[in-house]
């Protein structure tokens, strides 16, 4: 069995300590240990009460997810909870650290809860496509009230002990939870033999009866923040049961039924796939375990614009001093002003105190001189995408930044090896592709150049973790992982437009599939003119998929920045409005390029755009640009708005079956003649063998990766 529960007697009180490092999940050994030790303490006449606490930094950080779908050994969670709840002696949960999911549910089964001032509590099961299945949906509303309980469970948020105290979830905050719990038990044992059970606290749920507002507001919240997800609706139904059913055990029964439906739902598998995928992404197969990680005490940023400012905030938020360099004082002044406004917004939203804001903002300094970067341990260049400019900057950085410091480029697709070649430290050069806005978006693509050292790579991945990013390694190849896939995706969306579909139809179809934003809304947001201007400057003809977009640019329709692109925009608004005047352009360009426009179904739109992602992702995997299929999924969910409940494009392919994927690719190849639907050799091989997309092939079996000089992808970044 995994994990153990330590047992000791102190001042006639049994102390049960959960010991299952690093975060004390409710593995079989823990469940059985708590169960057996509760019996042991009950049977000992000298014991007047019981304390349940955790070893290390966690009380209990949740269920053991690795057990999901397997054979349950030892005592079940419900058996352990029942033993806790109906113990004949008072039980105090001494919450010493993280109490999440099943950990908080465990505490709610105890008579009392005393928490350390730095402890964190929450029920984040919704993030895994589940609901709290250990009574959390029935007990939390009884303590916090149904409205607050729903907010906690639907958001999956973690809350501080101060807030938990205000909400009635815990009874007391302590700086020494075990000692104070001993005192507490001694005191309450003098005064009463009847100790409260959360199941009996019915006042708040009864008060909510007859009012639909609580449930309606929860439904609105779920629709806005959990679009397309199954579990939120089940959570709401559980709380509805807590409100309306007098019999607590009947409510528990309903919770169990709804939990089982979540457990069996494909969204649960998809979301847990991403949960483990994000953790696996940090494991680099050819990186020795003993690889040294450099100490990063100070960071430098080149550029104070949107990206530079956002990256600076990431470092400051992590407690790392950061120095910004820009070419003129006005740029810096503007950039610092934006950063401060962002922090002020966080203060106004209650996410930071004024003191915390002053502290993190105080970690950001600035100047115009590269010499001021001499003491930085890492410097990240965050200027616009121009290889010549980046060469110039890296030459200067190599000259002014101390030996042994890492030099990184926030490029979205340029050649890291070319950038490294102008320095005398190519082993210390790496790509760090942050996503905008960098202080909010979780994804970080870490681009490994041909000469990037193990130490450099390991250090930057560790930095990513410290900055609370979902960091994924990509080999140096055009577009890396995410933008290379995005290029194929938007190219097919544009081909659908040429063939007869309209932007709003394509966007609506893909948003109904679950994407946060359709491709044409996204292109309007980014700006249609970026690729168009580059092609004009280079004297290049518009590729077929870009001909309509380039024609719109010729008519000064650049997207939101000009209030007109594929859509029209009212002044000061980002809401897309139809642009019927564009339809003559679509007809003209289609006709000039030999297309007879036709009716296109939503099914075809979804199929073709998702197949473009899957097929390109398979090639990325076959080239070893990504380490594993799950890495690609992590990238596309965290950086491009693919629905988490579908598990990412590669998981989606595995879920529908690679044989079906091949069938569809061949079908659309025949219909369109488009080379984008030539099936990846890896897909063909895996489908033939009945296998799934997983790890990248061994080096000797890999397909040659894309070349920067030859790739059409490279020319679009």
C-alpha positions as CSV (number, residue, x, y, z in Angstrom):
1,X,0.0,0.0,0.0
2,X,1.1,3.6,-0.7
3,X,1.5,6.0,2.2
4,X,1.2,5.5,5.9
5,X,-0.5,7.2,8.8
6,X,1.7,7.8,11.9
7,X,0.1,7.3,15.3
8,X,1.2,8.8,18.6
9,X,-0.4,9.8,21.9
10,X,0.2,13.2,23.4
11,X,-1.5,14.4,26.5
12,X,-4.2,11.7,26.1
13,X,-4.9,12.8,22.6
14,X,-4.3,10.6,19.6
15,X,-2.4,12.4,16.8
16,X,-2.8,10.8,13.3
17,X,-0.2,12.2,10.8
18,X,-0.7,11.5,7.1
19,X,2.7,10.6,5.6
20,X,2.6,10.2,1.8
21,X,5.1,12.7,0.3
22,X,5.3,15.1,-1.3
23,X,1.6,16.2,-1.0
24,X,-0.1,13.4,1.0
25,X,-2.7,12.2,-1.5
26,X,-5.5,9.8,-0.2
27,X,-3.8,6.6,-1.5
28,X,-4.9,3.2,-0.3
29,X,-2.4,3.2,2.6
30,X,-3.7,6.6,3.8
31,X,-7.4,5.6,3.7
32,X,-6.8,2.3,5.5
33,X,-4.4,3.9,8.0
34,X,-6.9,6.6,9.0
35,X,-9.7,4.1,9.2
36,X,-7.7,1.7,11.4
37,X,-6.2,4.3,13.6
38,X,-9.6,5.9,14.3
39,X,-10.7,2.5,15.6
40,X,-7.5,2.2,17.6
41,X,-8.1,5.6,19.3
42,X,-11.8,4.9,19.9
43,X,-10.9,1.7,21.7
44,X,-8.3,3.3,23.9
45,X,-10.1,4.5,27.0
46,X,-7.3,6.9,27.9
47,X,-7.7,8.9,24.6
48,X,-10.1,11.9,24.9
49,X,-9.9,13.1,21.3
50,X,-8.2,12.7,18.0
51,X,-6.2,15.1,15.8
52,X,-5.7,14.4,12.1
53,X,-2.9,16.3,10.4
54,X,-0.3,16.0,7.6
55,X,3.4,15.7,7.3
56,X,5.3,18.4,5.4
57,X,3.7,21.1,3.4
58,X,0.3,19.5,2.9
59,X,-2.6,18.3,5.0
60,X,-4.0,16.2,2.2
61,X,-3.8,17.5,-1.3
62,X,-6.6,15.4,-2.8
63,X,-7.3,11.9,-4.1
64,X,-4.6,9.8,-5.6
65,X,-5.4,10.3,-9.3
66,X,-3.2,7.5,-10.4
67,X,-5.7,5.1,-8.8
68,X,-8.6,6.3,-11.1
69,X,-9.9,3.5,-13.3
70,X,-7.9,0.8,-11.4
71,X,-8.8,-1.7,-8.8
72,X,-9.4,-0.1,-5.4
73,X,-7.4,-1.7,-2.6
74,X,-7.8,-1.2,1.1
75,X,-10.6,0.9,2.6
76,X,-12.6,3.1,0.3
77,X,-12.9,6.9,0.7
78,X,-16.5,6.6,1.9
79,X,-15.5,4.0,4.5
80,X,-12.8,6.3,5.8
81,X,-15.1,9.3,5.8
82,X,-17.8,7.4,7.7
83,X,-15.4,6.3,10.4
84,X,-14.2,9.9,10.8
85,X,-17.7,11.4,10.9
86,X,-19.2,9.0,13.4
87,X,-16.2,8.7,15.7
88,X,-17.4,8.6,19.3
89,X,-14.6,11.0,20.3
90,X,-14.0,14.6,19.0
91,X,-11.9,14.8,15.9
92,X,-10.0,18.0,14.9
93,X,-8.6,18.4,11.4
94,X,-5.3,20.3,12.1
95,X,-4.9,21.7,8.5
96,X,-1.1,22.3,8.3
97,X,-1.0,23.1,4.6
98,X,-2.8,22.2,1.3
99,X,-6.2,20.8,1.9
100,X,-7.6,20.3,-1.6
101,X,-10.3,18.1,-3.1
102,X,-10.5,14.9,-1.0
103,X,-8.3,16.7,1.6
104,X,-10.9,19.4,2.3
105,X,-13.6,16.7,2.2
106,X,-11.7,14.8,4.8
107,X,-11.6,17.9,7.0
108,X,-15.3,18.5,6.5
109,X,-16.0,15.0,8.0
110,X,-14.2,16.0,11.2
111,X,-16.0,17.8,14.0
112,X,-13.7,20.8,14.0
113,X,-11.2,22.4,11.7
114,X,-8.2,24.5,12.8
115,X,-5.9,25.7,10.0
116,X,-2.5,27.2,9.7
117,X,-2.5,30.9,8.6
118,X,-0.6,29.9,5.4
119,X,-2.8,26.9,4.5
120,X,-4.9,26.7,1.3
121,X,-8.2,25.0,0.9
122,X,-10.3,24.2,-2.2
123,X,-12.4,21.7,-4.2
124,X,-10.7,21.9,-7.6
125,X,-12.2,18.6,-9.0
126,X,-14.0,20.5,-11.8
127,X,-10.6,21.0,-13.4
128,X,-10.4,17.3,-13.9
129,X,-13.9,16.9,-15.3
130,X,-15.1,15.7,-12.0
131,X,-17.1,16.9,-9.0
132,X,-16.3,16.5,-5.3
133,X,-17.4,13.0,-4.7
134,X,-16.7,12.6,-1.0
135,X,-19.6,14.6,0.3
136,X,-18.1,18.0,-0.6
137,X,-21.2,19.1,-2.6
138,X,-23.4,18.3,0.4
139,X,-21.2,19.5,3.3
140,X,-19.6,22.7,1.9
141,X,-23.0,24.3,1.2
142,X,-24.0,23.6,4.8
143,X,-21.0,25.6,6.1
144,X,-20.4,28.3,3.5
145,X,-23.9,28.5,2.0
146,X,-24.9,27.2,-1.4
147,X,-24.0,30.3,-3.4
148,X,-20.4,30.5,-2.0
149,X,-20.0,26.8,-2.2
150,X,-21.0,26.8,-5.9
151,X,-18.5,29.6,-6.7
152,X,-15.7,27.6,-5.1
153,X,-16.6,24.3,-6.8
154,X,-17.4,25.8,-10.3
155,X,-14.2,27.9,-10.3
156,X,-12.0,25.2,-8.7
157,X,-10.3,28.1,-6.9
158,X,-8.1,27.8,-3.9
159,X,-8.8,30.1,-1.0
160,X,-6.8,31.3,2.0
161,X,-7.6,30.3,5.5
162,X,-8.7,33.9,6.3
163,X,-11.4,33.7,3.6
164,X,-12.2,30.1,4.7
165,X,-12.7,31.4,8.3
166,X,-15.0,34.2,7.0
167,X,-17.0,31.7,5.0
168,X,-17.4,29.4,8.0
169,X,-15.4,26.5,6.5
170,X,-12.9,26.4,9.3
171,X,-13.3,27.3,13.0
172,X,-9.9,28.8,13.9
173,X,-6.6,30.0,12.4
174,X,-3.4,29.0,14.3
175,X,0.3,29.3,13.9
176,X,0.8,25.9,15.6
177,X,-2.1,23.8,14.5
178,X,-1.3,20.6,16.5
179,X,-0.5,22.3,19.8
180,X,-3.6,24.5,19.5
181,X,-5.7,21.5,18.5
182,X,-4.6,19.7,21.7
183,X,-5.7,22.7,23.8
184,X,-8.9,23.0,21.8
185,X,-9.9,19.3,22.4
186,X,-9.2,19.6,26.1
187,X,-11.4,22.6,26.3
188,X,-14.4,21.3,24.3
189,X,-14.2,17.9,26.0
190,X,-14.8,19.6,29.4
191,X,-17.9,21.4,28.1
192,X,-19.7,18.8,26.0
193,X,-19.9,15.2,24.9
194,X,-21.9,16.2,21.8
195,X,-19.6,17.4,19.0
196,X,-21.0,18.9,15.8
197,X,-21.3,17.1,12.5
198,X,-21.4,19.2,9.3
199,X,-24.2,17.0,8.0
200,X,-26.5,18.5,10.7
201,X,-25.8,22.2,9.8
202,X,-29.0,22.7,7.7
203,X,-29.9,26.3,8.3
204,X,-28.1,27.7,5.2
205,X,-29.4,25.1,2.7
206,X,-33.0,25.4,4.1
207,X,-32.8,29.2,3.7
208,X,-31.9,28.8,0.0
209,X,-35.1,26.7,-0.7
210,X,-37.6,28.3,-2.9
211,X,-35.1,30.7,-4.5
212,X,-34.0,30.0,-8.1
213,X,-31.5,32.8,-8.2
214,X,-28.6,30.8,-6.6
215,X,-28.9,28.0,-9.2
216,X,-29.5,30.4,-12.1
217,X,-26.4,32.5,-11.2
218,X,-24.4,29.3,-11.0
219,X,-25.6,28.1,-14.4
220,X,-24.7,31.5,-15.9
221,X,-21.2,31.3,-14.3
222,X,-20.7,27.8,-15.7
223,X,-21.9,28.8,-19.2
224,X,-19.4,31.7,-19.2
225,X,-16.4,30.1,-17.6
226,X,-16.8,26.4,-18.3
227,X,-18.3,26.5,-21.8
228,X,-19.1,23.0,-23.1
229,X,-18.0,21.2,-19.9
230,X,-20.1,18.4,-18.4
231,X,-19.0,18.4,-14.7
232,X,-20.3,22.0,-13.8
233,X,-23.9,21.0,-14.6
234,X,-23.5,17.9,-12.3
235,X,-22.1,20.1,-9.5
236,X,-25.1,22.4,-9.7
237,X,-27.5,19.4,-9.6
238,X,-25.6,18.1,-6.5
239,X,-26.1,21.4,-4.7
240,X,-29.7,21.6,-5.8
241,X,-30.1,18.2,-4.0
242,X,-28.4,19.6,-0.9
243,X,-30.8,22.5,-0.8
244,X,-34.0,20.5,-1.5
245,X,-33.5,17.0,0.1
246,X,-34.0,16.8,3.8
247,X,-32.2,13.4,4.2
248,X,-28.5,14.1,4.1
249,X,-27.7,10.5,3.1
250,X,-30.1,10.8,0.2
251,X,-28.1,13.8,-1.0
252,X,-24.9,11.8,-0.7
253,X,-26.5,9.1,-2.8
254,X,-27.4,11.7,-5.5
255,X,-23.8,13.0,-5.4
256,X,-22.5,9.5,-5.9
257,X,-24.7,9.0,-9.0
258,X,-23.7,12.3,-10.5
259,X,-20.0,11.6,-9.7
260,X,-20.2,8.3,-11.5
261,X,-21.6,10.0,-14.6
262,X,-18.6,12.4,-14.5
263,X,-16.2,9.5,-14.0
264,X,-17.5,7.7,-17.0
265,X,-17.7,10.8,-19.2
266,X,-15.0,11.2,-21.9
267,X,-14.3,14.7,-20.7
268,X,-12.9,13.3,-17.5
269,X,-10.3,11.2,-19.4
270,X,-9.4,14.2,-21.6
271,X,-8.9,16.6,-18.7
272,X,-6.9,14.2,-16.6
273,X,-4.8,13.5,-19.8
274,X,-3.9,17.2,-19.7
275,X,-3.3,17.2,-15.9
276,X,-0.7,14.5,-16.3
277,X,0.5,15.9,-19.7
278,X,1.5,19.2,-18.1
279,X,3.6,17.3,-15.5
280,X,5.1,15.0,-18.1
281,X,6.1,18.0,-20.2
282,X,8.8,19.0,-17.7
283,X,10.5,15.6,-18.1
284,X,13.0,15.7,-20.9
285,X,14.0,12.2,-21.9
286,X,17.7,12.8,-22.8
287,X,18.4,15.2,-20.0
288,X,20.5,13.6,-17.2
289,X,18.8,13.7,-13.8
290,X,21.9,15.2,-12.2
291,X,21.9,18.2,-14.7
292,X,22.8,21.4,-12.9
293,X,20.2,24.2,-12.6
294,X,21.7,27.7,-12.5
295,X,20.7,30.1,-9.9
296,X,18.6,32.9,-11.5
297,X,18.7,35.9,-9.1
298,X,18.1,38.7,-11.7
299,X,16.5,38.9,-15.1
300,X,16.9,41.4,-18.0
301,X,14.3,42.2,-20.6
302,X,14.9,43.9,-24.0
303,X,11.8,45.8,-25.0
304,X,9.2,47.5,-22.8
305,X,6.2,46.9,-25.1
306,X,3.3,44.5,-24.6
307,X,5.5,41.4,-24.5
308,X,8.4,42.8,-22.7
309,X,6.2,44.4,-20.0
310,X,4.2,41.2,-19.6
311,X,7.4,39.0,-19.2
312,X,8.8,41.5,-16.7
313,X,5.6,41.1,-14.6
314,X,6.1,37.3,-14.7
315,X,9.5,37.6,-13.1
316,X,8.5,40.3,-10.6
317,X,5.5,38.2,-9.6
318,X,7.8,35.3,-8.9
319,X,10.0,37.6,-6.7
320,X,12.9,37.9,-9.2
321,X,14.2,41.4,-9.8
322,X,14.0,42.4,-13.5
323,X,15.7,45.2,-15.5
324,X,14.1,46.5,-18.7
325,X,16.1,48.0,-21.5
326,X,14.6,50.0,-24.4
327,X,15.8,52.4,-27.0
328,X,14.3,55.6,-25.7
329,X,12.9,57.0,-22.5
330,X,9.4,57.6,-23.8
331,X,9.0,53.9,-24.6
332,X,10.1,52.9,-21.1
333,X,7.8,55.5,-19.5
334,X,4.9,54.1,-21.5
335,X,5.8,50.5,-20.8
336,X,6.1,51.1,-17.0
337,X,2.8,52.9,-17.0
338,X,1.1,49.9,-18.6
339,X,2.7,47.6,-16.0
340,X,1.6,49.8,-13.1
341,X,-2.0,50.0,-14.5
342,X,-2.0,46.2,-14.7
343,X,-1.0,46.0,-11.0
344,X,-3.5,48.6,-10.0
345,X,-6.2,46.6,-11.8
346,X,-5.2,43.6,-9.7
347,X,-5.4,45.6,-6.5
348,X,-8.9,46.9,-7.5
349,X,-10.0,43.3,-8.1
350,X,-8.7,42.2,-4.7
351,X,-6.0,40.0,-6.2
352,X,-3.2,42.1,-4.6
353,X,-2.9,44.4,-1.7
354,X,-1.5,47.8,-2.2
355,X,1.6,46.7,-0.2
356,X,2.1,43.7,-2.4
357,X,1.7,45.8,-5.5
358,X,4.4,48.2,-4.3
359,X,6.7,45.2,-3.5
360,X,6.4,43.5,-6.9
361,X,6.4,46.8,-8.9
362,X,9.5,47.8,-6.9
363,X,11.4,44.8,-8.4
364,X,11.2,46.3,-11.9
365,X,13.9,48.7,-12.9
366,X,14.7,50.2,-16.3
367,X,17.3,52.1,-18.3
368,X,18.6,52.7,-21.9
369,X,22.1,51.2,-21.5
370,X,22.9,47.5,-22.2
371,X,25.7,47.8,-19.6
372,X,23.0,47.8,-16.9
373,X,22.4,44.2,-17.7
374,X,25.9,43.1,-16.7
375,X,24.7,41.4,-13.5
376,X,21.7,39.6,-15.0
377,X,21.6,35.8,-14.9
378,X,19.2,35.6,-17.9
379,X,18.2,38.2,-20.5
380,X,15.2,37.8,-22.7
381,X,14.9,39.7,-25.9
382,X,11.2,40.7,-26.6
383,X,11.3,42.9,-29.7
384,X,9.3,42.5,-33.0
385,X,10.0,39.6,-35.3
386,X,12.9,40.7,-37.5
387,X,15.9,38.3,-37.7
388,X,18.3,41.1,-38.6
389,X,17.3,43.2,-35.6
390,X,17.6,40.1,-33.3
391,X,21.1,39.4,-34.6
392,X,22.1,43.0,-33.7
393,X,20.6,42.7,-30.2
394,X,22.3,39.4,-29.4
395,X,25.7,40.7,-30.5
396,X,25.3,43.5,-28.1
397,X,24.0,41.2,-25.3
398,X,26.9,38.9,-25.8
399,X,29.3,41.8,-25.3
400,X,27.6,43.4,-22.3
401,X,26.1,40.5,-20.3
402,X,28.3,38.5,-17.9
403,X,29.8,35.2,-18.9
404,X,27.6,32.3,-18.0
405,X,24.4,34.2,-18.3
406,X,21.6,32.8,-20.5
407,X,20.5,34.8,-23.6
408,X,16.9,34.0,-24.7
409,X,14.7,35.2,-27.5
410,X,10.9,35.6,-27.2
411,X,10.5,34.7,-30.9
412,X,7.3,33.0,-32.1
413,X,9.0,31.1,-34.9
414,X,12.4,32.5,-36.0
415,X,15.6,30.4,-36.2
416,X,17.1,30.1,-32.7
417,X,20.3,28.6,-34.2
418,X,20.7,31.6,-36.5
419,X,20.3,33.9,-33.5
420,X,22.8,31.9,-31.4
421,X,25.4,31.9,-34.2
422,X,26.1,35.7,-33.7
423,X,27.2,35.1,-30.1
424,X,30.2,33.5,-28.5
425,X,28.0,31.5,-26.2
426,X,25.6,29.4,-28.4
427,X,25.3,26.8,-25.7
428,X,23.6,29.5,-23.5
429,X,21.1,30.6,-26.1
430,X,17.5,29.4,-26.0
431,X,14.1,30.3,-27.3
432,X,11.5,31.4,-24.7
433,X,8.2,31.9,-26.6
434,X,5.8,33.5,-24.1
435,X,2.2,34.0,-25.2
436,X,0.4,37.4,-25.0
437,X,-0.5,38.7,-22.6
438,X,2.5,37.1,-21.0
439,X,1.5,37.9,-17.4
440,X,-1.8,36.0,-17.9
441,X,-1.2,33.2,-20.5
442,X,0.2,30.0,-19.0
443,X,2.0,28.6,-22.0
444,X,5.8,28.9,-22.5
445,X,7.4,27.2,-25.4
446,X,11.1,26.5,-24.6
447,X,13.0,26.2,-27.9
448,X,16.1,24.0,-27.8
449,X,18.7,25.0,-30.3
450,X,21.2,22.7,-31.8
451,X,23.9,23.9,-29.3
452,X,21.7,24.7,-26.3
453,X,23.3,23.0,-23.3
454,X,21.6,20.6,-20.9
455,X,22.1,23.1,-18.1
456,X,20.6,26.0,-20.1
457,X,17.5,23.9,-21.0
458,X,17.0,22.6,-17.5
459,X,17.4,26.1,-16.0
460,X,14.9,27.6,-18.3
461,X,12.4,24.8,-17.6
462,X,12.9,25.4,-13.9
463,X,12.3,29.2,-14.5
464,X,9.1,28.3,-16.3
465,X,7.9,26.4,-13.3
466,X,8.8,29.2,-10.9
467,X,6.9,31.6,-13.2
468,X,3.9,29.2,-12.9
469,X,3.9,28.5,-16.7
470,X,3.0,25.3,-18.5
471,X,6.5,24.9,-20.1
472,X,6.9,22.7,-23.1
473,X,10.2,21.9,-25.0
474,X,10.3,22.3,-28.7
475,X,13.2,21.6,-31.1
476,X,14.2,24.5,-33.2
477,X,12.0,24.3,-36.3
478,X,9.8,26.8,-38.2
479,X,6.9,27.9,-36.1
480,X,8.1,25.5,-33.3
481,X,5.0,23.5,-32.2
482,X,2.1,25.9,-31.7
483,X,2.4,28.4,-34.5
484,X,3.3,25.7,-37.0
485,X,0.0,24.0,-36.3
486,X,-1.8,27.3,-36.2
487,X,-0.5,28.1,-39.7
488,X,-2.0,24.8,-41.1
489,X,-5.2,25.4,-39.2
490,X,-5.8,29.0,-40.5
491,X,-4.7,28.0,-44.0
492,X,-7.5,25.5,-44.1
493,X,-10.0,28.0,-42.7
494,X,-9.0,30.3,-45.5
495,X,-9.4,27.5,-48.0
496,X,-12.9,26.9,-46.8
497,X,-13.6,30.6,-47.3
498,X,-12.3,30.3,-50.9
499,X,-14.5,27.2,-51.5
500,X,-17.8,28.8,-50.3
501,X,-18.1,29.1,-46.5
502,X,-18.3,32.5,-44.9
503,X,-16.2,33.7,-41.9
504,X,-19.1,33.8,-39.4
505,X,-20.1,30.3,-40.3
506,X,-16.6,28.9,-39.9
507,X,-16.1,30.7,-36.6
508,X,-19.5,29.6,-35.2
509,X,-18.9,26.0,-36.2
510,X,-15.5,25.9,-34.5
511,X,-16.7,27.7,-31.4
512,X,-19.5,25.2,-31.1
513,X,-16.8,22.5,-31.2
514,X,-15.4,24.3,-28.2
515,X,-12.6,26.7,-29.4
516,X,-12.5,29.9,-27.5
517,X,-12.4,32.0,-30.7
518,X,-12.9,31.1,-34.3
519,X,-10.0,31.6,-36.8
520,X,-11.4,34.7,-38.5
521,X,-12.1,36.5,-35.2
522,X,-8.6,35.6,-34.2
523,X,-7.0,36.8,-37.4
524,X,-8.9,40.1,-37.1
525,X,-7.6,40.4,-33.5
526,X,-4.0,39.8,-34.4
527,X,-4.1,41.9,-37.6
528,X,-4.4,40.7,-41.2
529,X,-1.6,43.1,-42.3
530,X,1.4,41.4,-40.7
531,X,1.9,38.7,-43.3
532,X,0.6,40.9,-46.1
533,X,3.2,43.7,-45.4
534,X,6.0,41.1,-45.1
535,X,5.1,39.6,-48.5
536,X,4.9,43.1,-50.1
537,X,8.3,44.1,-48.7
538,X,9.8,40.8,-50.0
539,X,8.1,41.1,-53.4
540,X,6.4,37.7,-52.8
541,X,3.1,36.7,-54.3
542,X,0.2,35.9,-51.9
543,X,-0.1,32.1,-51.4
544,X,-3.5,30.7,-52.3
545,X,-4.8,30.6,-48.7
546,X,-3.8,34.2,-48.1
547,X,-5.3,35.8,-51.2
548,X,-8.6,36.9,-49.7
549,X,-6.9,38.3,-46.6
550,X,-4.3,40.2,-48.7
551,X,-7.1,41.6,-50.8
552,X,-8.9,42.9,-47.7
553,X,-5.6,44.6,-46.7
554,X,-5.4,46.3,-50.1
555,X,-8.7,47.9,-49.1
556,X,-7.4,49.0,-45.8
557,X,-9.3,46.3,-43.9
558,X,-6.6,45.1,-41.4
559,X,-8.8,43.8,-38.6
560,X,-9.8,45.3,-35.3
561,X,-7.0,47.9,-35.6
562,X,-8.8,49.5,-38.5
563,X,-12.3,48.7,-37.3
564,X,-12.7,46.5,-40.4
565,X,-11.3,43.1,-41.5
566,X,-13.3,39.9,-42.1
567,X,-15.8,41.6,-39.8
568,X,-16.8,45.2,-39.0
569,X,-16.2,46.7,-35.6
570,X,-17.9,49.6,-33.9
571,X,-15.7,52.3,-32.4
572,X,-14.3,51.2,-29.0
573,X,-15.7,47.7,-29.4
574,X,-14.2,44.3,-30.2
575,X,-17.5,42.6,-30.9
576,X,-17.6,41.3,-34.5
577,X,-20.4,42.5,-36.8
578,X,-21.2,41.0,-40.2
579,X,-19.4,42.5,-43.2
580,X,-21.7,41.7,-46.2
581,X,-19.7,44.1,-48.4
582,X,-16.8,41.5,-48.3
583,X,-18.9,38.9,-50.0
584,X,-18.2,40.3,-53.4
585,X,-14.5,40.1,-52.7
586,X,-14.9,36.4,-51.7
587,X,-16.7,35.7,-54.9
588,X,-14.1,37.6,-57.0
589,X,-11.0,35.9,-55.5
590,X,-12.7,32.5,-55.6
591,X,-13.6,32.8,-59.3
592,X,-10.1,34.2,-60.2
593,X,-8.6,31.1,-58.6
594,X,-10.8,28.5,-60.2
595,X,-13.2,27.8,-57.3
596,X,-16.9,27.3,-57.8
597,X,-18.4,28.4,-54.4
598,X,-20.6,25.7,-52.7
599,X,-22.5,25.0,-49.6
600,X,-20.2,23.7,-46.9
601,X,-21.6,22.0,-43.8
602,X,-20.5,22.7,-40.2
603,X,-19.3,19.1,-40.0
604,X,-16.9,19.6,-42.9
605,X,-15.6,22.8,-41.3
606,X,-14.9,21.1,-38.0
607,X,-13.4,18.1,-39.7
608,X,-11.1,19.9,-42.0
609,X,-9.7,22.4,-39.5
610,X,-9.2,19.8,-36.7
611,X,-7.7,17.3,-39.2
612,X,-5.2,20.0,-40.3
613,X,-4.1,20.3,-36.6
614,X,-3.9,16.5,-36.1
615,X,-2.0,15.8,-39.3
616,X,0.5,18.6,-38.7
617,X,0.8,17.5,-35.1
618,X,1.6,14.0,-36.2
619,X,4.4,15.3,-38.4
620,X,5.8,17.5,-35.6
621,X,5.9,14.3,-33.4
622,X,7.4,12.2,-36.2
623,X,10.2,14.8,-36.5
624,X,10.9,14.8,-32.8
625,X,10.1,18.5,-32.6
626,X,7.8,17.7,-29.7
627,X,8.8,15.0,-27.2
628,X,5.3,13.4,-27.0
629,X,1.8,13.9,-28.2
630,X,0.7,15.2,-24.8
631,X,3.2,18.1,-25.1
632,X,1.4,19.1,-28.3
633,X,-1.9,19.0,-26.5
634,X,-0.6,21.1,-23.6
635,X,0.6,23.7,-26.1
636,X,-2.6,23.9,-28.1
637,X,-4.9,24.1,-25.0
638,X,-2.8,26.6,-23.1
639,X,-1.8,28.8,-26.0
640,X,-4.5,28.5,-28.6
641,X,-7.9,28.0,-26.9
642,X,-8.5,24.4,-27.9
643,X,-11.1,23.0,-25.4
644,X,-9.5,21.3,-22.5
645,X,-12.4,19.0,-22.2
646,X,-11.4,17.5,-25.6
647,X,-7.9,16.9,-24.3
648,X,-6.1,18.6,-27.2
649,X,-5.9,17.7,-30.9
650,X,-3.8,14.6,-30.4
651,X,-5.9,13.2,-27.6
652,X,-8.9,14.0,-29.8
653,X,-7.4,12.0,-32.6
654,X,-6.8,9.0,-30.3
655,X,-10.3,9.3,-28.9
656,X,-12.0,9.1,-32.3
657,X,-9.6,6.5,-33.5
658,X,-6.6,6.9,-35.9
659,X,-8.3,4.6,-38.4
660,X,-11.2,7.1,-38.5
661,X,-8.7,10.0,-38.8
662,X,-7.1,8.4,-41.8
663,X,-10.5,7.7,-43.4
664,X,-11.4,11.4,-43.1
665,X,-8.1,12.6,-44.3
666,X,-8.4,10.5,-47.4
667,X,-12.0,11.6,-47.9
668,X,-11.1,15.3,-47.9
669,X,-8.0,14.8,-50.0
670,X,-10.3,13.3,-52.6
671,X,-12.8,16.1,-52.3
672,X,-10.3,19.1,-52.3
673,X,-7.1,17.8,-53.8
674,X,-5.4,19.7,-51.0
675,X,-2.0,18.3,-49.9
676,X,-2.8,19.3,-46.3
677,X,-4.8,16.1,-46.2
678,X,-2.0,13.7,-47.3
679,X,-1.9,11.5,-44.2
680,X,1.2,11.7,-42.0
681,X,3.4,8.6,-42.4
682,X,3.3,8.3,-38.6
683,X,-0.5,8.3,-38.6
684,X,-0.6,5.5,-41.2
685,X,1.9,3.4,-39.3
686,X,0.2,3.8,-35.9
687,X,-3.3,3.1,-37.4
688,X,-2.1,0.0,-39.1
689,X,-0.7,-1.4,-35.8
690,X,-3.7,-0.3,-33.8
691,X,-1.6,2.1,-31.8
692,X,-2.1,5.6,-30.5
693,X,-0.2,8.9,-30.8
694,X,2.2,8.9,-27.8
695,X,6.0,9.4,-27.6
696,X,8.1,10.7,-30.5
697,X,9.8,8.0,-32.5
698,X,13.4,7.1,-31.6
699,X,16.0,9.4,-33.2
700,X,17.0,6.9,-35.8
701,X,13.3,6.5,-36.9
702,X,12.4,10.2,-37.1
703,X,11.4,12.1,-40.2
704,X,13.7,14.9,-41.2
705,X,12.4,18.1,-39.6
706,X,11.4,21.2,-41.5
707,X,14.1,23.5,-42.8
708,X,13.8,27.2,-42.1
709,X,14.9,28.2,-45.6
710,X,12.5,26.0,-47.4
711,X,9.4,26.0,-45.2
712,X,6.3,28.0,-46.1
713,X,5.6,28.1,-42.4
714,X,8.8,30.0,-41.6
715,X,7.9,32.7,-44.1
716,X,4.8,33.6,-42.2
717,X,6.5,34.5,-38.9
